[in-house]
Amino acid sequence: MTKSTEQQTGAPSGSQRTWQGPSATERLRMLRAAESVAIVGASAKPARASNFVGTYLLSSSGYRVYFINPREQEILGRPVYGSLADLPEVPDVVDVFRRSEDLPDVARDAVDIGAKTLWIQLGLWNEEAARIAEDAGLSVAMDRCIKIEHARFHGGLNLAGFNTGVISSKRQTLA
């Protein structure tokens, strides 16, 4: 059984996506401005995308990484927090691995704690969540993987699990 369009995107069936995401230059700016990332919906299971993203960010970025999941105690040797409000600092980026229908509440939580960016993972879409965050002044990336974007801008797609097989002399994108 497949999910309905509404379950997948947070938009009623038959409706079109109207929210316009940030350009590559804007996404690079968002990543460069960040010093800390909170992964909401993080999983201790190595096969889960959130675990893979956490592993990548801990090993290949300079970000302070926090894991949020009320059902976990430890992920990748790090403590896990029950909510964004429990963190020892306000994260610059709130990276979300939750169902589309949960995204507006996570957006409100990100606004409430004063985060700068709401990053909604690849495959997730909820325009209400984007509006909540943007109306409060947060930058928003949606239906994008922070790991893939970080690796793209830092020349490490092979580290992100992608062996592109492409050799290029093209310079890194600069803000």
Secondary structure, 3 states (H helix, E strand, C coil): CCCCHHHHHCCCCCCCCCCCCCCHHHHHHHHHHCCEEEEECCCCCCCCHHHHHHHHHHHHCCCEEEEECCCCCEECCEEEECCHHHCCCCCCEEEECCCHHHHHHHHHHHHHHCCCEEEECCCCCCHHHHHHHHHCCCEEEECCCHHHHHHHHCCCCCCCCCCCCCCCCCCCCCC
